[in-house]
Amino acid sequence: MPEESKLTTKQRLLLDALISEEAMGDLRTAMRLTEYSENTKVAYTTRELREEIREAKETLLAMYAPKAAYS
């Protein structure tokens, strides 16, 4: 992730949760897992972490593409 030092610990945890098997790319689920307030808007979080979320998405695709190809 670019400029990872600019991210807070909570943001790094959110990105890890985003690609976890529990969240499977669902940002709201990842936010719940990392104890973001239910009042925090997904759009705000997305805007704030846009590039990092793109990279997390690419990681998620790379993780599951081989399995999907064999299904």
C-alpha positions in Angstrom: 0.0 0.0 0.0 1.4 3.4 -0.9 2.5 5.7 1.9 1.4 3.2 4.5 3.0 5.3 7.2 0.2 7.9 6.5 -2.4 5.4 7.6 -3.6 5.1 11.1 -3.6 1.8 12.8 -7.4 1.6 12.5 -7.2 2.3 8.8 -4.6 -0.5 8.3 -6.8 -2.8 10.3 -9.8 -1.9 8.1 -7.9 -2.7 5.0 -6.8 -6.1 6.4 -10.4 -6.8 7.4 -11.6 -5.8 4.0 -9.8 -8.7 2.4 -10.6 -11.1 5.2 -12.8 -14.2 4.6 -15.3 -12.6 7.0 -15.8 -9.4 5.0 -14.9 -10.7 1.6 -14.6 -7.2 0.2 -17.7 -5.7 1.8 -16.6 -2.4 3.2 -19.5 -2.0 5.7 -18.7 -5.5 7.2 -15.0 -4.5 7.4 -15.9 -1.3 9.2 -18.0 -3.3 11.7 -15.1 -5.7 12.3 -12.7 -2.9 13.0 -15.2 -1.1 15.3 -15.9 2.0 13.1 -19.0 3.8 14.3 -22.2 2.7 12.6 -22.7 6.4 11.9 -19.5 6.6 9.8 -20.5 6.9 6.2 -19.1 4.3 3.8 -18.6 7.1 1.2 -16.4 9.1 3.6 -14.2 6.0 4.3 -14.1 5.2 0.6 -13.0 8.7 -0.3 -10.4 8.8 2.5 -8.8 5.4 1.5 -9.6 5.3 -2.2 -6.1 4.2 -3.4 -5.6 1.7 -0.6 -9.0 0.1 -1.2 -8.1 -0.3 -4.9 -5.0 -2.1 -3.9 -6.9 -4.2 -1.4 -9.4 -5.1 -4.1 -6.6 -6.3 -6.4 -5.2 -8.4 -3.5 -8.6 -9.9 -3.0 -9.0 -10.7 -6.7 -5.6 -12.3 -6.8 -6.4 -14.4 -3.7 -9.7 -15.8 -5.1 -9.2 -15.8 -8.9 -7.4 -19.2 -9.0 -10.2 -20.8 -6.9 -12.9 -19.2 -9.0 -11.2 -20.4 -12.2 -11.5 -24.0 -11.0 -15.1 -23.7 -9.9 
